[in-house]
Amino acid sequence: MQKKLLVLIFFILGTALFGAGEYPCGVLMENISGSDMAFGLYGGTANVWHLSPQSTINNPAKLGFLDGAMLGYSIRQNYPDDKNRDDVYIHSSSVAYGKNGFGILLPSVNGYGKIGTTKFVGGSDIYGNYLGTRKIYDTYQPFGIGINLTKYFKGHTGLLNNIDFGVGISMQSIQSDYSVIEGKSHCFNSGVIGKYHKDFVKSMLETSIGCYFQNIFKNDIYYFDSSQSDVLPQSFRLGYSVKYSINLDQIENFINDFYLNPLMYNYSQSFLSCQIDLDFADFYYWQTYDIGAGIDFFDIITWRVSYYSESSDDNEGLIYSVGLHINYKNKYKFQFNFSGLDNSNGSYEPAVTDLSLGYVF
């Protein structure tokens, strides 16, 4: 009885430190993909270009558009310019494999020696209050399946030559010790993406629309028993993206004159691409709006900028992003992306760096 009472007291103290106005397991909401966050703090719902394992966490339907095996790793720092909050980091590691319109996502070992995605707050609570030497972790393991129905059932969808339709489901297994007592739970998510492409003589137009439902069964996280629980994050996200690409054939004479043919055609299919992305996210307690744009040079160097606005406390800011994408003969893949938020209030300015390696069998 005394042991149970002691555990209950610790739970109440931990909950008080956490704060009633905050979601537990907030790591579930935080974007860990540098290429997706480039289009907004909660952007990338319909972004099916430059895919990585981390980007498929934002919508499992993307797994149906993935080709080959990929290993992805990302690091997010939420307060890079705040010396009082320099211990808030997220490390994420996962692997994904896709072939013929079917893809899967699995967690891998991250830098904290844990599996999947881990948020570490060393010695401080979410408000920056010092808690001594206690180290706090939130961790989840993502598992996902996605199918591009058009590609998977190729030969049975003759009327959909220019349209791809993907669906996906995912599950996140969660462990949290924000409230002193470790809590455990899981949540299920689902997503859909529709993509249209139109080929012209020397260019291509692509557009996609997608939505993502997070924690569709509204699961809670339990600490001591069923009476001691918190609500896990829930959200609905909607995204639209359009991309226009100019083929390498448009500069064919330049490539031939400078003997760049072997180099360019081994790494790229387009000379220049422009992308615009719109995203809306509803977290029930607040909403966010994102609009972003990006330019790709030779499908290798990417520069992006986006605007982020949050309804709850009028937070807004610009996100700047750069990327490097190597795709040798559509077989060997390497990606690097960095995205950082310049927030109007100068405090919460997350920065995400991600790396991924891939091979197409």
C-alpha positions as CSV (number, residue, x, y, z in Angstrom):
1,M,0.0,0.0,0.0
2,Q,2.8,2.4,0.9
3,K,4.6,1.6,-2.3
4,K,1.5,2.3,-4.4
5,L,1.0,5.6,-2.5
6,L,4.6,6.6,-3.2
7,V,4.3,5.8,-6.9
8,L,1.1,7.8,-7.1
9,I,2.8,10.8,-5.4
10,F,5.6,10.7,-8.0
11,F,3.0,10.5,-10.8
12,I,1.2,13.6,-9.6
13,L,4.5,15.5,-9.2
14,G,5.6,14.5,-12.7
15,T,2.2,15.5,-14.1
16,A,2.5,18.9,-12.4
17,L,5.9,19.5,-13.9
18,F,4.6,18.5,-17.3
19,G,1.7,21.0,-17.3
20,A,-1.9,20.5,-18.1
21,G,-1.7,22.6,-21.3
22,E,0.9,20.4,-23.0
23,Y,0.6,17.1,-24.8
24,P,2.6,14.2,-23.4
25,C,4.7,12.5,-26.0
26,G,5.0,15.7,-28.0
27,V,7.8,14.0,-30.0
28,L,5.0,12.3,-31.9
29,M,4.0,15.6,-33.4
30,E,7.5,17.0,-34.2
31,N,8.7,16.8,-37.8
32,I,12.0,14.9,-38.0
33,S,12.3,15.0,-41.8
34,G,14.5,17.8,-43.2
35,S,13.0,17.6,-46.6
36,D,9.4,17.8,-45.3
37,M,10.0,20.5,-42.7
38,A,11.5,22.5,-45.5
39,F,7.9,23.1,-46.6
40,G,6.6,24.0,-43.1
41,L,6.9,23.0,-39.5
42,Y,4.3,20.4,-40.1
43,G,4.7,20.3,-43.9
44,G,5.3,17.5,-46.4
45,T,2.0,15.6,-46.0
46,A,1.8,15.2,-49.8
47,N,5.5,15.6,-50.7
48,V,6.5,12.4,-52.6
49,W,9.9,13.7,-54.0
50,H,13.3,13.1,-52.4
51,L,11.7,10.5,-50.1
52,S,13.6,9.1,-47.0
53,P,12.5,6.8,-44.2
54,Q,12.0,9.9,-41.9
55,S,9.7,11.5,-44.4
56,T,7.4,8.5,-44.6
57,I,6.7,8.8,-40.9
58,N,4.7,12.0,-41.8
59,N,2.4,9.9,-44.0
60,P,2.7,6.1,-44.4
61,A,1.1,6.3,-47.9
62,K,4.5,7.6,-49.1
63,L,5.9,4.1,-48.7
64,G,4.1,3.1,-51.9
65,F,6.2,5.7,-53.8
66,L,9.5,4.5,-52.4
67,D,12.0,2.5,-54.5
68,G,14.8,0.4,-53.0
69,A,16.2,0.0,-49.5
70,M,17.0,3.1,-47.5
71,L,18.6,3.8,-44.1
72,G,17.7,7.2,-42.6
73,Y,19.0,9.2,-39.6
74,S,17.9,12.6,-38.4
75,I,18.8,15.0,-35.5
76,R,16.4,17.7,-34.4
77,Q,17.4,20.5,-31.9
78,N,14.4,22.5,-30.7
79,Y,16.2,25.4,-29.1
80,P,19.5,25.8,-30.9
81,D,20.0,29.5,-29.9
82,D,18.7,29.2,-26.3
83,K,21.5,28.5,-23.9
84,N,19.0,27.5,-21.2
85,R,17.4,24.8,-23.5
86,D,20.4,23.4,-25.3
87,D,19.7,19.9,-24.0
88,V,16.5,19.3,-26.0
89,Y,17.3,16.9,-28.9
90,I,15.6,14.3,-31.0
91,H,17.5,11.5,-32.6
92,S,15.7,9.3,-35.1
93,S,16.8,6.2,-37.1
94,S,14.7,4.0,-39.3
95,V,14.9,1.8,-42.4
96,A,12.5,1.5,-45.3
97,Y,12.1,-0.7,-48.3
98,G,9.9,-0.3,-51.4
99,K,9.4,-2.2,-54.6
100,N,6.7,-2.3,-57.3
101,G,4.4,0.0,-55.3
102,F,4.7,-1.8,-51.9
103,G,6.8,-0.4,-49.0
104,I,7.5,-1.0,-45.4
105,L,9.0,1.1,-42.6
106,L,10.9,-0.3,-39.5
107,P,12.8,1.4,-36.6
108,S,16.5,1.2,-36.2
109,V,19.0,2.1,-33.4
110,N,19.5,5.8,-32.7
111,G,22.4,7.7,-31.1
112,Y,20.9,7.3,-27.6
113,G,21.1,3.5,-27.9
114,K,17.4,3.3,-28.2
115,I,15.2,2.0,-31.0
116,G,13.4,4.4,-33.3
117,T,12.9,8.1,-32.4
118,T,13.9,9.5,-29.1
119,K,13.4,12.9,-27.6
120,F,15.9,13.7,-24.8
121,V,15.5,16.5,-22.3
122,G,18.5,16.2,-19.9
123,G,17.9,17.5,-16.5
124,S,15.1,20.0,-17.4
125,D,11.4,19.8,-17.9
126,I,9.5,21.2,-20.8
127,Y,9.6,24.7,-19.2
128,G,13.4,24.7,-18.6
129,N,13.1,24.0,-14.9
130,Y,16.1,22.2,-13.6
131,L,15.4,18.7,-12.3
132,G,18.8,17.7,-11.1
133,T,20.5,14.8,-12.7
134,R,17.4,13.1,-14.0
135,K,17.3,12.4,-17.7
136,I,14.0,12.3,-19.5
137,Y,13.3,10.4,-22.6
138,D,10.3,10.0,-25.0
139,T,10.7,7.2,-27.5
140,Y,8.6,5.6,-30.2
141,Q,9.2,2.9,-32.7
142,P,7.5,3.5,-36.1
143,F,6.1,0.5,-38.1
144,G,4.4,1.2,-41.5
145,I,3.1,-0.3,-44.6
146,G,2.2,1.6,-47.8
147,I,0.8,0.6,-51.2
148,N,0.7,2.5,-54.4
149,L,-2.4,0.8,-55.7
150,T,-1.9,2.0,-59.3
151,K,1.7,0.6,-59.5
152,Y,1.1,-2.5,-57.4
153,F,-1.8,-3.6,-59.6
154,K,-0.2,-2.5,-62.8
155,G,-1.9,-4.0,-65.8
156,H,-5.3,-3.8,-64.2
157,T,-5.5,0.0,-64.1
158,G,-5.2,1.0,-67.8
159,L,-7.3,4.1,-67.3
160,L,-5.0,5.5,-64.6
161,N,-1.7,5.8,-66.6
162,N,-1.2,9.4,-65.3
163,I,-2.5,8.8,-61.8
164,D,-1.0,7.1,-58.8
165,F,-3.0,6.5,-55.6
166,G,-1.3,5.4,-52.4
167,V,-2.7,4.3,-49.1
168,G,-0.8,3.5,-45.9
169,I,-1.1,2.6,-42.2
170,S,1.4,2.9,-39.4
171,M,1.7,2.1,-35.7
172,Q,3.9,3.8,-33.2
173,S,4.9,2.0,-30.0
174,I,5.6,4.6,-27.3
175,Q,7.6,4.7,-24.1
176,S,7.6,7.9,-22.0
177,D,9.1,8.9,-18.6
178,Y,8.2,12.5,-18.6
179,S,5.9,11.9,-15.6
180,V,8.7,10.1,-13.5
181,I,6.8,6.8,-13.9
182,E,7.4,5.3,-17.3
183,G,4.3,5.2,-19.4
184,K,3.7,2.9,-22.4
185,S,1.1,2.9,-25.2
186,H,0.7,2.8,-28.9
187,C,-1.2,4.7,-31.6
188,F,-2.4,3.9,-35.1
189,N,-2.2,6.3,-38.0
190,S,-3.3,6.3,-41.7
191,G,-2.8,8.3,-44.8
192,V,-3.7,8.6,-48.5
193,I,-1.9,10.3,-51.4
194,G,-3.1,10.9,-54.9
195,K,-0.6,12.0,-57.6
196,Y,-1.0,13.1,-61.1
197,H,1.7,13.6,-63.7
198,K,1.6,14.9,-67.3
199,D,4.6,14.6,-69.7
200,F,5.2,17.3,-72.2
201,V,7.9,17.4,-75.0
202,K,10.7,18.7,-72.8
203,S,9.1,19.1,-69.4
204,M,6.8,17.4,-66.8
205,L,4.1,18.6,-64.5
206,E,3.4,16.7,-61.3
207,T,0.9,17.4,-58.6
208,S,-0.2,15.5,-55.4
209,I,-2.7,15.8,-52.6
210,G,-2.6,13.9,-49.4
211,C,-4.0,13.6,-45.9
212,Y,-2.8,12.0,-42.7
213,F,-4.7,10.9,-39.6
214,Q,-2.7,10.6,-36.4
215,N,-3.9,8.5,-33.5
216,I,-7.1,7.5,-35.2
217,F,-8.4,5.5,-32.2
218,K,-7.6,8.4,-29.8
219,N,-5.4,6.2,-27.6
220,D,-4.1,7.4,-24.2
221,I,-0.8,6.6,-22.5
222,Y,-1.0,4.8,-19.2
223,Y,1.5,5.2,-16.3
224,F,0.5,3.5,-13.0
225,D,-2.9,1.9,-14.0
226,S,-5.8,2.6,-16.2
227,S,-6.9,5.5,-14.0
228,Q,-3.6,7.4,-14.5
229,S,-3.4,8.3,-18.1
230,D,-2.8,11.2,-20.5
231,V,-4.2,11.8,-24.0
232,L,-1.7,11.1,-26.8
233,P,-1.4,13.7,-29.6
234,Q,-4.1,13.6,-32.3
235,S,-4.1,15.4,-35.6
236,F,-5.4,15.7,-39.1
237,R,-3.1,17.0,-41.8
238,L,-3.9,18.0,-45.3
239,G,-1.3,18.8,-48.0
240,Y,-1.1,19.8,-51.6
241,S,2.0,19.9,-53.7
242,V,2.8,20.8,-57.4
243,K,6.1,20.4,-59.2
244,Y,7.2,21.5,-62.7
245,S,10.4,20.1,-64.1
246,I,12.4,21.1,-67.3
247,N,14.1,18.0,-68.8
248,L,17.8,17.8,-69.5
249,D,16.9,17.7,-73.3
250,Q,16.1,21.4,-73.0
251,I,19.9,22.1,-72.6
252,E,21.1,19.2,-74.7
253,N,23.4,21.3,-76.9
254,F,25.1,22.8,-73.8
255,I,25.6,19.3,-72.3
256,N,27.1,18.0,-75.6
257,D,29.3,21.0,-76.2
258,F,31.0,20.6,-72.8
259,Y,31.0,16.8,-72.9
260,L,28.8,16.6,-69.8
261,N,26.5,13.8,-71.3
262,P,27.9,10.9,-69.2
263,L,27.9,13.0,-66.0
264,M,24.5,14.6,-66.3
265,Y,22.5,11.7,-67.5
266,N,23.9,9.4,-64.8
267,Y,22.8,11.6,-62.0
268,S,19.8,13.5,-63.2
269,Q,16.6,13.5,-65.4
270,S,15.8,17.2,-65.2
271,F,17.7,20.5,-65.5
272,L,15.5,22.6,-63.2
273,S,12.5,21.9,-61.0
274,C,10.2,24.2,-59.1
275,Q,7.9,23.0,-56.3
276,I,5.2,24.7,-54.3
277,D,3.7,23.0,-51.2
278,L,0.7,23.9,-49.0
279,D,-0.1,22.2,-45.7
280,F,-2.7,22.5,-43.0
281,A,-2.6,20.7,-39.6
282,D,-5.4,20.5,-37.0
283,F,-4.2,19.4,-33.6
284,Y,-7.7,19.9,-32.1
285,Y,-6.3,22.5,-29.6
286,W,-4.7,24.6,-32.3
287,Q,-4.1,24.7,-36.1
288,T,-1.1,25.5,-38.3
289,Y,-0.7,26.7,-41.8
290,D,2.3,26.2,-44.0
291,I,3.3,27.4,-47.5
292,G,6.6,26.6,-49.0
293,A,8.5,26.7,-52.3
294,G,11.7,25.0,-53.6
295,I,14.0,24.9,-56.5
296,D,16.0,21.9,-57.6
297,F,19.1,22.2,-59.9
298,F,19.8,19.0,-61.8
299,D,17.9,17.1,-59.1
300,I,21.0,17.5,-57.0
301,I,21.1,20.8,-55.2
302,T,17.9,22.0,-53.6
303,W,17.0,25.4,-51.9
304,R,13.7,25.9,-50.2
305,V,11.9,28.4,-48.1
306,S,8.5,28.3,-46.3
307,Y,6.2,30.3,-44.0
308,Y,4.7,28.8,-40.9
309,S,1.9,30.2,-38.8
310,E,0.2,28.8,-35.7
311,S,-3.2,29.8,-34.5
312,S,-2.9,29.1,-30.7
313,D,-0.4,31.8,-29.8
314,D,0.2,33.7,-33.0
315,N,3.6,32.0,-33.6
316,E,4.9,32.5,-37.1
317,G,8.2,32.3,-38.9
318,L,10.2,31.4,-41.9
319,I,12.0,28.1,-42.5
320,Y,15.1,28.0,-44.7
321,S,16.4,24.7,-46.1
322,V,19.1,23.3,-48.3
323,G,19.5,19.8,-49.7
324,L,21.9,17.6,-51.6
325,H,20.6,14.6,-53.4
326,I,22.8,12.1,-55.3
327,N,21.0,9.5,-57.4
328,Y,23.6,7.6,-59.5
329,K,21.9,5.7,-62.4
330,N,18.7,5.4,-60.3
331,K,20.6,2.8,-58.2
332,Y,22.7,4.4,-55.5
333,K,21.2,7.2,-53.5
334,F,22.4,9.7,-50.9
335,Q,20.5,12.6,-49.3
336,F,21.4,15.4,-47.0
337,N,18.8,18.0,-45.9
338,F,18.9,20.8,-43.4
339,S,15.9,22.9,-42.3
340,G,15.8,25.6,-39.7
341,L,13.0,27.8,-38.4
342,D,13.5,31.6,-37.8
343,N,10.6,32.2,-35.4
344,S,9.0,35.6,-34.7
345,N,9.3,35.2,-30.9
346,G,12.9,34.1,-31.1
347,S,12.6,31.1,-28.7
348,Y,11.3,27.9,-30.3
349,E,13.4,27.6,-33.5
350,P,13.9,23.9,-34.3
351,A,16.5,22.8,-36.7
352,V,16.5,19.4,-38.4
353,T,19.4,17.7,-40.2
354,D,18.8,14.3,-41.9
355,L,20.9,11.9,-43.9
356,S,19.9,8.8,-45.8
357,L,21.5,6.2,-47.9
358,G,19.7,4.0,-50.4
359,Y,20.2,1.2,-53.0
360,V,17.7,0.0,-55.6
361,F,17.9,-3.7,-56.2
